[in-house]
Amino acid sequence: MKKNNHFELILFDIDGVLEYQGKVYPGAIELTENIREHGINLRFLTNSTLKSAKSAAFKLQSKGFNAYEQEVITASKATALYLKELNPRSIWLLLSREGVDEFSEFIHDSENPEYVVIGDCRDDFNFSNMNKVLQKVVEGAKLIGMISGLVDSSLGSLELNVGSWVGMIERAADVKATYIGKPNRFVFDLILKQFPTIDRKKVLMVGDSVASDIIGARNAGIRSILVRQGEFSEKHLSKKVKPDYIIDQISDLSNILFNC
Ligand SMILES: [Mg+2]
């Protein structure tokens, strides 16, 4: 193994990297096992807000991956950890499914929230709720978006994503939201804090999204590898943003990690 390919921590995006639309990519399970056998640390870093760390780990396990809850950071989990540091008086959480479980320790108050916290709340992105969010933010509640992505196709068809709704409130209320998930540095720092002795040059982000994974890695000062899978499109590549490596499929990562 060449010195410059010697990584000590590998961060895997999940959707589009290990699996996509219900199917595990060939070689993905074997790759993660191989990484463990080589004593390299790994974490699963997803921008999913609907899943909790627990439910995301369970989903990976059900598909055959060895994945532990402590190794998974979802955008909802990261947002809950961010809020915990702020110790808010109250929050109004707009979020669906298991991601909600990450926020059980907070005081929830949609009438007098200190923070309005927005993840994917599916059909609850309606006029009544968004109008109420606008009013609370104008009255002084601080706005947090779990992720900044505008659109998403990981569930099979193109959908509006959290950043579109939060961006609408930012414009209407003339405020700036705080965003937590990739590509924001906070979520990377959260993981890297667990590995204080590892040099950032020895940390690799593996992703299919230039906007969240590759730009996020650059923001965090770590290396990145782009996989031409999942949501990747050639038009996402630009001269300004260059991953350290590009591979066609996730199984090719072994060549970079172990055979060079
Ligand atoms: Mg992805």
Boltz pocket constraint, residues with backbone or C-beta under 6 A from the ligand:
constraints:
  - pocket:
      binder: B
      contacts: [[A, 13], [A, 14], [A, 15], [A, 16], [A, 17], [A, 207], [A, 208], [A, 209], [A, 230], [A, 231]]
      max_distance: 6.0
